[in-house]
Amino acid sequence: MTGFFDLPTIWAFVIAFAVFAYVVMDGFDLGLGILFPAFAPGPHRDRVMNSVAPVWDGNETWLVLGGGGLMAAFPLAYAIILPALYAPIIAMLLALIFRGVAFEFRWRDARHRRAWDLAFTAGSIVATLAQGITLGALLQGIAVEGRSYAGGWWDWLTPFSLLVGVSLVIGYALLGATWLVMKTDGVLQLQCRSLAVRLGIATLVCMAAVSAATPFLSGAYYEAWFAWPRVLFTAQVPLLVLICAAAFFHGLRRDHDYTPFLMALALFALGLAGLGVSIFPHVVPQAVTIWEAAAPEASLGFMLVGAAVLIPIILGYTAYAYWVFRGKTGHEGYH
């Protein structure tokens, strides 16, 4: 039986929430690494790092929840997706490890700080690009025969997946810039406001390009967006994007600290909503639905009890950590 309140659907929303939480928590963190070369070595770079140092290493919890949830709740989808995307996923994981090491070592190994700064930036860019390519490759479709992946090693590498990858790099850089608008002041904040304006324009251009290309990847995508009367509802997504974009630039123009970051997050939320419009109810687009890929209902129910306990605890701890380290980042240092 299928529906909006059955266990496979609930787990699909749990995983979607974990993905969005990861973007919220780790997107601006990766964005700081992408933007790092734009800041002068010395106090400015140290302040950028200090703005995220108390919370950065807990942000990837949501990536683990999303990946682990996919494996446990939708094992067939996991078995198909992983072989199709081995290369970008492995690149992402290695880059995340690389940047994590660089984050800590730059404080303790001052003699080689420039090298660690470069490693931090490279790890951030590669991890973000790999995430975007993974998303693009998934969205464009995966070759499936029976219950297994039937494509080649390089199927993930296409112009569309590269477009999504580059778009995500620009989008995460926007999150990083608006995070620093919120967390810094003075000259550094002014620089970040300027960066946010340019990155905001670039992000909207990239969203438009990806949105324009997606419906033509598959007839099912085109119908999901433009079939009547469904188009009356899907048309609200680009309308909300325009409203959020207007609020974003208004906040920057009025020197608001929080509005640009919140509106940037809203743009990502609308992007995720657009992804849901395109692929739901498939977990492997155009091939496997969430009900075909789902684990037995007894397993889904058992895991849901654990998720219902653990997710609020993680959210509570995360909220407390951000509350404790709220406000502007000073010059005194965290490490």
Residue frames relative to the residue before (quaternion, step in Angstrom):
aa qw qx qy qz dx dy dz
M 1.0000 0.0000 0.0000 0.0000 0.00 0.00 0.00
T 0.1606 -0.7977 0.5765 0.0742 3.58 -0.88 0.91
G 0.2235 0.7647 -0.5827 0.1604 3.54 -1.23 0.53
F 0.6600 -0.5357 0.3653 0.3794 3.52 -1.33 0.03
F 0.7568 0.3528 -0.2018 0.5119 3.61 1.21 -0.25
D 0.4491 0.6533 -0.4927 0.3588 3.59 1.14 0.43
L 0.7043 -0.5097 0.2968 0.3950 3.57 -1.23 0.41
P 0.6457 0.5052 -0.3599 0.4454 3.67 0.85 -0.71
T 0.6572 0.5025 -0.3153 0.4649 3.59 0.98 -0.80
I 0.6285 0.5282 -0.3346 0.4626 3.58 0.99 -0.82
W 0.6805 0.4799 -0.2962 0.4679 3.58 0.93 -0.86
A 0.5837 0.5552 -0.3731 0.4602 3.59 1.12 -0.56
F 0.6766 0.4712 -0.2907 0.4855 3.59 0.99 -0.80
V 0.6015 0.5468 -0.3611 0.4570 3.61 1.07 -0.64
I 0.6803 0.4707 -0.2905 0.4809 3.58 0.92 -0.89
A 0.6240 0.5226 -0.3406 0.4706 3.61 1.01 -0.73
F 0.6341 0.5164 -0.3264 0.4740 3.59 1.03 -0.77
A 0.6483 0.5150 -0.3235 0.4581 3.60 0.95 -0.83
V 0.6376 0.5199 -0.3268 0.4652 3.59 1.00 -0.79
F 0.6742 0.4805 -0.3019 0.4727 3.58 0.91 -0.89
A 0.6331 0.5226 -0.3336 0.4635 3.59 1.00 -0.80
Y 0.6241 0.5251 -0.3429 0.4660 3.58 1.04 -0.72
V 0.6465 0.5107 -0.3231 0.4656 3.60 0.93 -0.85
V 0.6533 0.5121 -0.3112 0.4628 3.57 0.97 -0.89
M 0.7610 0.4200 -0.2134 0.4460 3.57 0.79 -1.07
D 0.8032 0.2906 -0.1427 0.5001 3.58 0.87 -0.92
G 0.5119 0.6676 -0.4218 0.3382 3.61 1.19 -0.33
F 0.7062 0.4323 -0.2815 0.4850 3.59 0.82 -0.92
D 0.5818 0.5762 -0.3622 0.4453 3.58 1.18 -0.59
L 0.6735 0.4559 -0.2778 0.5113 3.58 0.92 -0.91
G 0.6145 0.5630 -0.3401 0.4356 3.57 1.09 -0.71
L 0.6110 0.5418 -0.3536 0.4561 3.59 1.06 -0.68
G 0.6571 0.5018 -0.3136 0.4670 3.57 1.00 -0.79
I 0.6268 0.5360 -0.3325 0.4575 3.57 1.02 -0.80
L 0.7345 0.4230 -0.2217 0.4821 3.59 0.98 -0.88
F 0.4200 0.7701 -0.4359 0.2014 3.58 1.20 -0.38
P 0.6690 0.4986 -0.3357 0.4372 3.66 0.85 -0.77
A 0.5888 0.5923 -0.3725 0.4047 3.63 1.18 -0.37
F 0.6934 0.4556 -0.2674 0.4901 3.59 1.24 -0.39
A 0.5389 -0.6436 0.4425 0.3156 3.54 -1.02 0.84
P 0.5251 -0.6176 0.4702 0.3488 3.62 -0.99 0.75
G 0.6347 0.5164 -0.3922 0.4202 3.54 -1.08 0.74
P 0.8604 -0.1188 0.0707 0.4905 3.58 -1.08 -0.71
H 0.6452 0.5288 -0.3453 0.4299 3.61 0.94 -0.76
R 0.6772 0.4682 -0.3019 0.4806 3.60 0.87 -0.86
D 0.6282 0.5274 -0.3416 0.4589 3.58 1.00 -0.75
R 0.6643 0.5017 -0.3082 0.4606 3.57 0.97 -0.81
V 0.5970 0.5488 -0.3516 0.4678 3.57 1.09 -0.68
M 0.6781 0.4814 -0.2875 0.4751 3.57 0.90 -0.92
N 0.6600 0.5208 -0.3113 0.4430 3.58 0.95 -0.85
S 0.5912 0.5967 -0.3714 0.3955 3.60 1.12 -0.57
V 0.7845 0.2864 -0.1424 0.5313 3.58 1.13 -0.59
A 0.4386 0.7441 -0.4334 0.2571 3.61 1.23 -0.27
P 0.6930 0.4863 -0.3260 0.4208 3.68 0.83 -0.73
V 0.8016 0.3318 -0.1381 0.4777 3.61 1.08 -0.56
W 0.5158 0.7136 -0.4085 0.2404 3.59 1.13 -0.51
D 0.7166 0.4884 -0.2867 0.4070 3.60 0.87 -0.87
G 0.6437 0.4849 -0.3501 0.4775 3.62 1.23 0.03
N 0.5049 0.7018 -0.4029 0.3003 3.55 1.26 -0.28
E 0.6876 0.5082 -0.2905 0.4296 3.58 1.05 -0.72
T 0.3476 0.7319 -0.4964 0.3115 3.59 1.30 0.17
W 0.6879 0.5054 -0.2844 0.4364 3.54 0.97 -0.91
L 0.5872 0.5471 -0.3701 0.4677 3.59 1.17 -0.51
V 0.6388 0.5149 -0.3157 0.4765 3.57 1.03 -0.80
L 0.6530 0.5083 -0.3155 0.4644 3.57 0.97 -0.86
G 0.6622 0.5050 -0.3164 0.4543 3.60 0.92 -0.84
G 0.7039 0.4559 -0.2702 0.4730 3.59 0.85 -0.94
G 0.6734 0.4846 -0.2944 0.4744 3.56 0.95 -0.88
G 0.6416 0.5260 -0.3215 0.4565 3.56 1.05 -0.77
L 0.6259 0.5293 -0.3343 0.4652 3.57 1.04 -0.76
M 0.6674 0.5031 -0.3042 0.4570 3.59 0.92 -0.91
A 0.7342 0.4399 -0.2453 0.4552 3.58 0.88 -0.94
A 0.7531 0.4088 -0.2202 0.4662 3.59 0.89 -0.92
F 0.7968 0.1424 -0.0552 0.5847 3.58 1.08 -0.75
P 0.0756 -0.8634 0.4968 0.0442 3.61 0.61 1.13
L 0.6238 0.5340 -0.3577 0.4448 3.61 1.01 -0.68
A 0.6528 0.5035 -0.3158 0.4696 3.58 0.95 -0.85
Y 0.6322 0.5311 -0.3266 0.4600 3.57 1.00 -0.81
A 0.6765 0.5031 -0.2885 0.4540 3.58 0.95 -0.90
I 0.6724 0.4652 -0.2953 0.4942 3.61 1.16 -0.51
I 0.7055 0.4946 -0.2739 0.4274 3.57 0.84 -1.03
L 0.6651 0.5431 -0.3307 0.3915 3.59 0.82 -0.93
P 0.6834 0.4577 -0.3236 0.4677 3.68 0.76 -0.81
A 0.6396 0.5367 -0.3324 0.4385 3.61 1.07 -0.67
L 0.8061 0.2701 -0.0935 0.5182 3.58 1.08 -0.76
Y 0.1731 0.8219 -0.5244 0.1397 3.57 1.15 0.58
A 0.6978 0.5159 -0.2960 0.3991 3.58 0.71 -1.09
P 0.7329 0.3970 -0.2786 0.4770 3.67 0.64 -0.91
I 0.6298 0.5315 -0.3533 0.4427 3.62 1.03 -0.64
I 0.6549 0.4886 -0.3137 0.4836 3.59 0.95 -0.84
A 0.6276 0.5276 -0.3347 0.4646 3.60 0.99 -0.79
M 0.6445 0.5208 -0.3216 0.4583 3.59 0.97 -0.82
L 0.6883 0.4864 -0.2959 0.4496 3.60 0.81 -0.97
L 0.6572 0.4982 -0.3157 0.4693 3.59 0.94 -0.83
A 0.6545 0.5121 -0.3132 0.4595 3.58 0.99 -0.82
L 0.6352 0.5210 -0.3324 0.4633 3.61 1.01 -0.74
I 0.6363 0.5053 -0.3229 0.4853 3.58 1.04 -0.76
F 0.6491 0.5451 -0.3036 0.4352 3.55 0.93 -0.99
R 0.7063 0.4519 -0.2725 0.4719 3.58 0.84 -0.97
G 0.6095 0.5541 -0.3530 0.4437 3.59 1.11 -0.62
V 0.6399 0.5038 -0.3133 0.4885 3.57 1.01 -0.81
A 0.6623 0.5117 -0.3058 0.4538 3.58 0.92 -0.93
F 0.6039 0.5752 -0.3520 0.4249 3.60 1.03 -0.80
E 0.7364 0.4172 -0.2366 0.4772 3.58 0.84 -0.95
F 0.6936 0.5142 -0.2941 0.4100 3.58 0.88 -0.93
R 0.5936 0.5907 -0.3849 0.3880 3.61 1.04 -0.63
W 0.6473 0.5167 -0.3263 0.4555 3.60 1.12 -0.56
R 0.7570 0.4111 -0.1994 0.4672 3.58 1.02 -0.80
D 0.7483 0.3238 -0.1768 0.5513 3.57 1.19 -0.49
A 0.1064 -0.8599 0.4976 0.0407 3.54 0.55 1.24
R 0.5969 0.5920 -0.3656 0.3994 3.60 1.07 -0.62
H 0.7777 0.2781 -0.1439 0.5451 3.57 1.07 -0.70
R 0.2275 0.8269 -0.4948 0.1402 3.58 1.17 0.49
R 0.6235 0.5392 -0.3546 0.4413 3.61 0.98 -0.71
A 0.6479 0.5085 -0.3187 0.4692 3.57 1.02 -0.78
W 0.6630 0.4887 -0.3086 0.4757 3.59 0.97 -0.80
D 0.6062 0.5438 -0.3508 0.4623 3.58 1.09 -0.68
L 0.6476 0.5095 -0.3093 0.4747 3.56 1.00 -0.86
A 0.6496 0.5124 -0.3113 0.4675 3.59 1.01 -0.83
F 0.6240 0.5388 -0.3286 0.4608 3.58 1.04 -0.78
T 0.6719 0.4836 -0.2899 0.4803 3.58 0.94 -0.88
A 0.6702 0.5022 -0.3086 0.4511 3.59 0.85 -0.95
G 0.6566 0.5114 -0.3132 0.4575 3.58 0.95 -0.86
S 0.6505 0.5210 -0.3126 0.4558 3.58 1.00 -0.82
I 0.6809 0.4867 -0.2967 0.4599 3.58 0.89 -0.93
V 0.6747 0.4934 -0.3055 0.4562 3.59 0.86 -0.94
A 0.6527 0.5157 -0.3232 0.4512 3.61 0.91 -0.87
T 0.6813 0.4824 -0.2896 0.4682 3.58 0.92 -0.90
L 0.6476 0.5138 -0.3201 0.4628 3.58 0.91 -0.89
A 0.6542 0.5111 -0.3111 0.4626 3.59 0.98 -0.85
Q 0.6292 0.5226 -0.3376 0.4659 3.60 1.01 -0.74
G 0.6796 0.4903 -0.2935 0.4600 3.57 0.90 -0.89
I 0.6412 0.5112 -0.3207 0.4739 3.57 0.99 -0.81
T 0.6196 0.5408 -0.3330 0.4612 3.58 1.03 -0.80
L 0.6688 0.4889 -0.2960 0.4754 3.57 0.91 -0.92
G 0.6678 0.5063 -0.3042 0.4529 3.59 0.89 -0.90
A 0.6634 0.5027 -0.3034 0.4639 3.56 0.96 -0.87
L 0.6369 0.5135 -0.3237 0.4753 3.59 1.05 -0.74
L 0.6815 0.5061 -0.2887 0.4427 3.56 0.91 -0.93
Q 0.6858 0.4860 -0.3018 0.4498 3.61 0.96 -0.76
G 0.6165 -0.5816 0.3306 0.4152 3.57 1.27 -0.19
I 0.2038 -0.7650 0.6049 0.0856 3.54 -1.13 0.79
A 0.4510 -0.6917 0.4964 0.2679 3.57 -0.88 0.98
V 0.0028 0.8067 -0.5878 0.0611 3.57 -0.71 1.13
E 0.0282 -0.7559 0.6538 0.0174 3.54 -1.06 0.87
G 0.8149 0.0337 -0.0680 0.5746 3.55 -0.59 1.13
R 0.7388 -0.3523 0.2981 0.4911 3.55 -0.55 -1.23
S 0.6986 0.4373 -0.2811 0.4916 3.61 1.09 0.53
Y 0.6200 -0.5434 0.4251 0.3735 3.53 -1.34 0.36
A 0.1371 -0.8268 0.5446 0.0325 3.57 -0.84 0.98
G 0.5425 0.6396 -0.3935 0.3764 3.59 1.24 0.19
G 0.6019 -0.5696 0.4304 0.3578 3.53 -1.36 -0.23
W 0.7276 -0.4486 0.3107 0.4158 3.55 -1.37 0.12
W 0.7778 0.3640 -0.1730 0.4823 3.60 1.01 -0.81
D 0.3412 0.7719 -0.4891 0.2203 3.61 1.18 0.22
W 0.6207 0.5727 -0.3380 0.4154 3.59 1.14 -0.58
L 0.6810 0.4962 -0.2825 0.4585 3.59 1.17 -0.51
T 0.2478 0.7498 -0.5672 0.2340 3.57 -0.20 1.33
P 0.6670 -0.4787 0.3581 0.4447 3.62 -1.20 0.23
F 0.6578 0.5124 -0.3280 0.4441 3.60 0.96 -0.78
S 0.6670 0.4856 -0.3188 0.4666 3.61 0.88 -0.84
L 0.6335 0.5091 -0.3350 0.4767 3.62 1.04 -0.67
L 0.6115 0.5426 -0.3460 0.4604 3.60 1.06 -0.73
V 0.6703 0.4780 -0.3008 0.4815 3.58 0.91 -0.89
G 0.6332 0.5425 -0.3304 0.4423 3.59 1.01 -0.79
V 0.6797 0.4692 -0.2852 0.4864 3.59 0.86 -0.94
S 0.6279 0.5422 -0.3322 0.4488 3.58 1.01 -0.79
L 0.6656 0.4933 -0.3121 0.4651 3.58 0.97 -0.81
V 0.5979 0.5460 -0.3640 0.4602 3.60 1.04 -0.67
I 0.6736 0.4779 -0.2929 0.4817 3.59 0.91 -0.91
G 0.6606 0.5182 -0.3100 0.4461 3.59 0.96 -0.84
Y 0.6642 0.4801 -0.3085 0.4829 3.60 0.95 -0.83
A 0.6053 0.5390 -0.3572 0.4642 3.59 1.07 -0.67
L 0.6154 0.5335 -0.3382 0.4715 3.59 1.08 -0.73
L 0.6497 0.5041 -0.3226 0.4688 3.60 0.91 -0.85
G 0.6473 0.5210 -0.3203 0.4550 3.58 0.98 -0.81
A 0.6651 0.5042 -0.3069 0.4574 3.58 0.93 -0.88
T 0.6975 0.4575 -0.2852 0.4722 3.59 0.89 -0.87
W 0.5664 0.5645 -0.3798 0.4650 3.60 1.16 -0.51
L 0.6943 0.4634 -0.2756 0.4767 3.59 0.93 -0.88
V 0.5571 0.5602 -0.3939 0.4697 3.60 1.15 -0.49
M 0.6931 0.4820 -0.2601 0.4686 3.55 1.03 -0.86
K 0.7842 0.3898 -0.1696 0.4520 3.58 0.97 -0.88
T 0.7512 0.3531 -0.2102 0.5166 3.63 1.18 -0.26
D 0.1928 -0.7524 0.6104 0.1554 3.54 -1.35 -0.03
G 0.7201 0.4676 -0.3050 0.4121 3.54 -1.32 -0.11
V 0.8409 -0.1722 0.1413 0.4933 3.53 -1.20 -0.69
L 0.6484 0.5265 -0.3252 0.4434 3.57 0.94 -0.85
Q 0.6535 0.5048 -0.3189 0.4653 3.60 0.95 -0.78
L 0.6316 0.5264 -0.3333 0.4614 3.59 0.99 -0.79
Q 0.6400 0.5158 -0.3241 0.4683 3.58 0.97 -0.81
C 0.6814 0.4911 -0.2897 0.4588 3.58 0.96 -0.87
R 0.5968 0.5409 -0.3661 0.4661 3.60 1.10 -0.58
S 0.6512 0.5103 -0.3111 0.4677 3.56 0.96 -0.84
L 0.6496 0.5058 -0.3112 0.4746 3.57 0.98 -0.85
A 0.6518 0.5406 -0.3179 0.4263 3.58 0.98 -0.89
V 0.6131 0.5447 -0.3551 0.4486 3.60 1.03 -0.72
R 0.7059 0.4580 -0.2704 0.4678 3.58 0.79 -1.01
L 0.6798 0.4784 -0.2940 0.4719 3.57 0.96 -0.85
G 0.5926 0.5612 -0.3654 0.4476 3.60 1.11 -0.57
I 0.6535 0.4953 -0.3067 0.4833 3.56 0.96 -0.89
A 0.6692 0.5051 -0.2997 0.4552 3.59 0.89 -0.94
T 0.6428 0.5267 -0.3235 0.4524 3.60 1.00 -0.81
L 0.6599 0.5005 -0.3105 0.4665 3.59 0.94 -0.84
V 0.6203 0.5256 -0.3384 0.4738 3.58 1.04 -0.74
C 0.6709 0.4942 -0.2961 0.4668 3.59 0.93 -0.91
M 0.6325 0.5204 -0.3354 0.4654 3.60 0.98 -0.79
A 0.6494 0.5116 -0.3158 0.4655 3.56 0.99 -0.82
A 0.6624 0.5116 -0.3122 0.4495 3.59 0.95 -0.86
V 0.6720 0.4788 -0.2981 0.4799 3.59 0.90 -0.91
S 0.6597 0.5146 -0.3068 0.4537 3.59 0.96 -0.88
A 0.6595 0.5049 -0.3100 0.4627 3.58 1.03 -0.76
A 0.6963 0.4795 -0.2764 0.4570 3.59 1.04 -0.76
T 0.6101 0.6266 -0.3541 0.3312 3.59 0.98 -0.85
P 0.6848 0.4938 -0.3353 0.4181 3.69 0.70 -0.86
F 0.6939 0.4770 -0.2779 0.4623 3.59 1.17 -0.51
L 0.4728 0.6513 -0.4521 0.3846 3.59 1.29 0.15
S 0.8019 -0.0012 0.0510 0.5952 3.56 1.11 -0.69
G 0.5537 -0.6038 0.4583 0.3446 3.54 -1.11 0.64
A 0.6059 0.5587 -0.3517 0.4439 3.58 1.12 -0.66
Y 0.6388 0.5102 -0.3303 0.4718 3.60 1.02 -0.75
Y 0.6442 0.5265 -0.3229 0.4511 3.57 0.93 -0.89
E 0.6778 0.4845 -0.2931 0.4690 3.55 0.92 -0.89
A 0.6216 0.5586 -0.3426 0.4292 3.59 1.03 -0.79
W 0.7347 0.4172 -0.2303 0.4828 3.58 1.06 -0.73
F 0.8396 0.2813 -0.0867 0.4565 3.57 0.84 -0.95
A 0.4683 0.6694 -0.4652 0.3408 3.62 1.19 -0.07
W 0.3919 -0.7098 0.5381 0.2306 3.57 -1.05 0.78
P 0.6238 -0.2061 -0.7538 -0.0146 1.69 -1.89 1.67
R 0.3383 0.7809 -0.4777 0.2179 3.59 1.27 0.17
V 0.5826 0.6091 -0.3664 0.3941 3.56 1.12 -0.66
L 0.5659 0.5979 -0.3854 0.4168 3.60 1.16 -0.50
F 0.7044 0.4259 -0.2521 0.5088 3.58 1.12 -0.67
T 0.6835 0.4888 -0.3054 0.4479 3.60 0.87 -0.88
A 0.5846 0.5895 -0.3716 0.4155 3.60 1.14 -0.52
Q 0.5693 0.6022 -0.3852 0.4059 3.58 1.20 -0.38
V 0.5762 0.6024 -0.3861 0.3950 3.61 1.13 -0.54
P 0.7088 0.4099 -0.2955 0.4922 3.68 0.69 -0.87
L 0.5939 0.5578 -0.3730 0.4438 3.60 1.10 -0.59
L 0.6710 0.4843 -0.2906 0.4805 3.58 0.94 -0.88
V 0.5891 0.5564 -0.3655 0.4580 3.60 1.11 -0.62
L 0.6608 0.5020 -0.3077 0.4654 3.59 0.93 -0.88
I 0.6476 0.5147 -0.3204 0.4615 3.59 0.98 -0.82
C 0.6694 0.4881 -0.2972 0.4747 3.60 0.93 -0.90
A 0.6325 0.5288 -0.3342 0.4567 3.59 1.02 -0.77
A 0.6465 0.5114 -0.3192 0.4675 3.58 0.97 -0.83
A 0.6622 0.4906 -0.3052 0.4771 3.59 0.98 -0.84
F 0.6076 0.5641 -0.3438 0.4409 3.58 1.08 -0.73
F 0.7302 0.4172 -0.2501 0.4798 3.59 0.71 -1.02
H 0.5928 0.5472 -0.3654 0.4643 3.59 1.12 -0.58
G 0.6548 0.5185 -0.3099 0.4542 3.58 0.97 -0.85
L 0.6522 0.4970 -0.3181 0.4758 3.58 1.00 -0.78
R 0.6668 0.5126 -0.3053 0.4465 3.56 0.93 -0.89
R 0.7224 0.4162 -0.2301 0.5019 3.59 1.10 -0.73
D 0.4580 -0.7147 0.4207 0.3202 3.59 1.31 0.19
H 0.2555 0.7515 -0.5578 0.2427 3.58 0.96 0.85
D 0.4174 -0.7159 0.5027 0.2461 3.57 -1.04 0.72
Y 0.7952 0.3605 -0.1616 0.4599 3.57 0.86 -0.97
T 0.5911 0.6271 -0.3708 0.3462 3.59 0.98 -0.76
P 0.6648 0.5044 -0.3484 0.4269 3.68 0.77 -0.81
F 0.6627 0.4974 -0.3133 0.4640 3.60 0.94 -0.84
L 0.6703 0.4990 -0.3048 0.4570 3.58 0.89 -0.90
M 0.6729 0.4816 -0.3008 0.4742 3.59 0.98 -0.77
A 0.6011 0.5361 -0.3594 0.4713 3.59 1.10 -0.59
L 0.6395 0.5020 -0.3191 0.4871 3.58 1.03 -0.78
A 0.6266 0.5366 -0.3356 0.4547 3.59 1.02 -0.77
L 0.6262 0.5280 -0.3404 0.4617 3.60 1.02 -0.73
F 0.6528 0.4921 -0.3157 0.4817 3.59 1.01 -0.78
A 0.6249 0.5320 -0.3418 0.4578 3.59 1.02 -0.76
L 0.6615 0.4884 -0.3044 0.4808 3.60 0.99 -0.79
G 0.6044 0.5410 -0.3507 0.4680 3.58 1.11 -0.63
L 0.6551 0.4914 -0.3069 0.4850 3.58 1.00 -0.81
A 0.6197 0.5281 -0.3412 0.4698 3.59 1.06 -0.72
G 0.6400 0.5191 -0.3190 0.4682 3.58 1.01 -0.79
L 0.6217 0.5252 -0.3374 0.4731 3.57 1.05 -0.75
G 0.6510 0.5182 -0.3138 0.4575 3.57 0.99 -0.84
V 0.6152 0.5430 -0.3420 0.4579 3.59 1.01 -0.78
S 0.6890 0.5102 -0.2826 0.4303 3.56 0.94 -0.93
I 0.8353 0.2974 -0.1240 0.4455 3.58 0.67 -1.06
F 0.5647 0.6118 -0.4160 0.3658 3.64 1.02 -0.54
P 0.6146 -0.1745 -0.7684 -0.0367 1.64 -1.93 1.63
H 0.4106 0.7127 -0.4818 0.3022 3.62 1.11 0.48
V 0.2661 -0.7251 0.6062 0.1895 3.55 -1.18 0.61
V 0.6819 0.2012 -0.1947 0.6757 3.54 1.33 -0.41
P 0.4100 -0.7650 0.4228 0.2606 3.60 -0.14 1.26
Q 0.8621 0.1074 -0.1311 0.4776 3.51 -1.06 1.00
A 0.7382 0.4203 -0.2237 0.4778 3.61 1.23 0.05
V 0.8270 0.0341 0.0552 0.5584 3.61 0.66 -1.10
T 0.3093 -0.7501 0.5555 0.1820 3.59 -0.81 1.00
I 0.6616 -0.5044 0.3637 0.4191 3.56 -1.26 0.28
W 0.6576 0.5063 -0.3241 0.4541 3.61 1.05 -0.63
E 0.6438 0.5077 -0.3250 0.4714 3.60 1.06 -0.67
A 0.7348 0.4337 -0.2305 0.4679 3.59 1.04 -0.74
A 0.5318 0.6938 -0.3850 0.2961 3.58 1.21 -0.43
A 0.5089 -0.5984 0.5321 0.3159 3.51 -1.30 0.58
P 0.6858 -0.4517 0.3395 0.4586 3.64 -1.22 0.19
E 0.6012 -0.6092 0.3792 0.3516 3.57 -1.03 0.78
A 0.5953 0.5592 -0.3743 0.4390 3.60 1.06 -0.62
S 0.6604 0.4942 -0.3012 0.4784 3.59 1.00 -0.81
L 0.6500 0.5186 -0.3176 0.4558 3.57 0.95 -0.87
G 0.6620 0.5066 -0.3044 0.4610 3.57 0.98 -0.84
F 0.6463 0.5185 -0.3164 0.4619 3.57 0.96 -0.85
M 0.6873 0.4724 -0.2870 0.4712 3.59 0.91 -0.90
L 0.6165 0.5645 -0.3509 0.4221 3.57 1.07 -0.70
V 0.5960 0.5488 -0.3621 0.4610 3.60 1.10 -0.65
G 0.6658 0.4942 -0.2991 0.4722 3.58 0.94 -0.87
A 0.6580 0.5049 -0.3124 0.4632 3.57 0.96 -0.86
A 0.6418 0.5365 -0.3262 0.4403 3.59 1.01 -0.79
V 0.6682 0.4622 -0.2964 0.5020 3.59 1.18 -0.50
L 0.7440 0.4582 -0.2403 0.4230 3.57 0.77 -1.06
I 0.6468 0.5457 -0.3455 0.4056 3.61 0.88 -0.84
P 0.6635 0.4733 -0.3372 0.4712 3.67 0.85 -0.73
I 0.6190 0.5326 -0.3528 0.4568 3.61 1.06 -0.68
I 0.6593 0.4956 -0.3096 0.4732 3.59 0.93 -0.90
L 0.6526 0.5077 -0.3164 0.4650 3.58 0.95 -0.85
G 0.6572 0.5177 -0.3127 0.4499 3.57 0.96 -0.85
Y 0.6626 0.4916 -0.3073 0.4742 3.57 0.93 -0.88
T 0.6507 0.5225 -0.3160 0.4514 3.58 0.94 -0.89
A 0.6581 0.5062 -0.3076 0.4648 3.56 0.91 -0.93
Y 0.6492 0.5177 -0.3164 0.4586 3.59 0.98 -0.83
A 0.6504 0.5174 -0.3198 0.4550 3.59 0.96 -0.88
Y 0.6824 0.4712 -0.2960 0.4740 3.59 0.89 -0.87
W 0.6264 0.5333 -0.3385 0.4568 3.59 1.09 -0.65
V 0.6497 0.5216 -0.3172 0.4530 3.58 0.94 -0.89
F 0.7782 0.3042 -0.1536 0.5275 3.60 0.95 -0.88
R 0.2762 0.7741 -0.5174 0.2384 3.58 1.12 0.66
G 0.6757 0.5111 -0.3639 0.3871 3.54 -1.35 0.13
K 0.7175 -0.4420 0.3305 0.4250 3.51 -1.37 -0.04
T 0.4405 -0.6727 0.5302 0.2688 3.54 -1.16 0.70
G 0.3162 -0.7740 0.5238 0.1630 3.57 -0.79 1.03
H 0.6035 -0.5638 0.4288 0.3661 3.54 -1.31 -0.20
E 0.5118 0.7002 -0.4041 0.2906 3.59 1.23 -0.23
G 0.4731 -0.6898 0.4354 0.3328 3.59 1.18 -0.42
Y 0.3364 -0.7373 0.5568 0.1822 3.53 -1.23 0.59
H 0.6866 0.4700 -0.2915 0.4719 3.60 0.90 -0.86
